[in-house]
Amino acid sequence: MIRIHMDAAGERLTLHIRGHAGYAARGQDIVCAGVSMLAQTLALTLEDTPGADARTHASAGELTLSCAETPRTRELFRMCRIGFRALAERYGAWVFWEEGGKPLPEVQRR
């Protein structure tokens, strides 16, 4: 199971992901691929965002990233939250989602 935790406490936003989905065989696991791609996109975008002060630590089966809380980084985290929550709703047996600290604003749906 993949555990995803987002936190907006203090002056930094953090994302911690740990585990493997186990949805399918290694190299064919669409759940792991979805979580990994979303997390990597966030990390790369934060590295290229002025004032984000992005910090990333990755090891086998684990990723932690944090950044300064700015209007731009809050928007990036909010976008990724939508994706992670959608994965947890669709693949709940393989993805566990939780959020701590002050909540990120809800997305206005049209």
matplotlib code that plots the C-alpha trace (Angstrom):
import matplotlib.pyplot as plt

x = [0.0, 1.1, 0.6, 0.4, 0.5, 0.3, 0.8, 0.4, 1.5, 3.9, 5.5, 6.4, 4.2, 5.2, 4.5, 5.5, 4.9, 5.9, 5.4, 4.4, 0.9, 1.1, -1.7, 0.2, 3.6, 6.6, 6.8, 3.1, 1.6, -0.5, -1.2, 2.5, 3.1, 0.3, 1.5, 5.1, 4.5, 2.4, 5.0, 7.9, 6.1, 5.5, 9.1, 10.4, 8.0, 8.9, 12.6, 11.9, 9.7, 11.3, 11.1, 9.9, 13.1, 12.3, 13.9, 13.5, 14.7, 14.1, 15.0, 13.6, 9.9, 9.9, 9.8, 9.6, 9.5, 8.9, 8.8, 8.2, 4.5, 3.8, 0.7, 2.3, 3.4, 0.0, -1.6, 0.8, 0.1, -3.6, -3.4, -1.5, -3.9, -6.7, -4.8, -3.7, -7.2, -8.6, -6.2, -7.1, -10.8, -10.4, -7.7, -8.4, -7.2, -3.7, -3.5, -4.1, -4.5, -4.3, -3.8, -2.7, -2.2, -4.3, -6.4, -5.6, -8.5, -11.0, -11.1, -14.0, -15.7, -17.7]
y = [0.0, 3.6, 6.1, 9.7, 12.5, 16.2, 18.9, 22.6, 23.3, 26.1, 28.1, 25.0, 22.7, 19.0, 15.8, 12.4, 9.2, 5.8, 2.2, 0.4, -0.2, -3.8, -3.3, -5.2, -6.7, -4.5, -2.4, -2.8, -1.1, 1.8, 2.9, 3.3, 5.0, 7.5, 8.4, 8.5, 10.7, 13.2, 13.4, 13.8, 16.5, 18.4, 18.0, 19.2, 22.1, 23.2, 23.1, 25.5, 27.8, 31.0, 31.4, 27.8, 26.7, 23.1, 20.3, 16.7, 13.4, 10.1, 6.6, 3.2, 3.3, 6.7, 10.4, 13.5, 17.0, 20.3, 23.9, 27.4, 28.3, 30.9, 31.5, 29.7, 26.6, 26.4, 26.2, 23.5, 21.5, 22.0, 20.6, 17.6, 17.0, 16.7, 14.0, 12.1, 12.2, 10.9, 8.0, 7.2, 7.3, 5.0, 2.7, 2.8, -0.7, 0.4, 4.1, 5.7, 9.5, 11.8, 15.5, 17.4, 21.0, 23.8, 22.7, 23.8, 25.7, 23.6, 23.8, 25.6, 23.2, 24.5]
z = [0.0, -0.7, 2.1, 1.1, 3.6, 2.8, 5.5, 5.4, 9.0, 9.8, 7.0, 4.8, 2.8, 2.9, 1.1, 2.3, 0.3, 1.4, 0.2, -3.0, -4.3, -5.2, -7.6, -10.4, -11.2, -11.0, -14.1, -14.8, -11.7, -13.0, -9.4, -8.5, -11.9, -11.2, -7.7, -8.9, -11.9, -9.9, -7.1, -9.6, -11.5, -8.3, -7.2, -10.6, -10.8, -7.3, -8.2, -11.0, -9.0, -7.7, -3.9, -3.3, -1.5, -2.5, -0.5, -1.7, -0.2, -2.0, -1.2, -2.1, -1.6, 0.0, -1.0, 1.2, -0.2, 1.3, 0.2, 1.4, 1.5, -1.1, -3.2, -6.1, -4.1, -2.4, -5.9, -7.0, -3.8, -4.3, -7.9, -6.7, -3.8, -6.4, -8.2, -5.1, -3.6, -7.0, -6.9, -3.3, -4.1, -7.2, -5.8, -2.0, -1.4, -2.7, -1.8, 1.6, 1.7, 4.7, 5.2, 8.3, 9.4, 8.0, 5.0, 1.5, -0.1, -1.8, -5.6, -7.1, -9.6, -12.5]

ax = plt.figure().add_subplot(projection="3d")
ax.plot(x, y, z, "-o")
ax.set_aspect("equal")
plt.show()
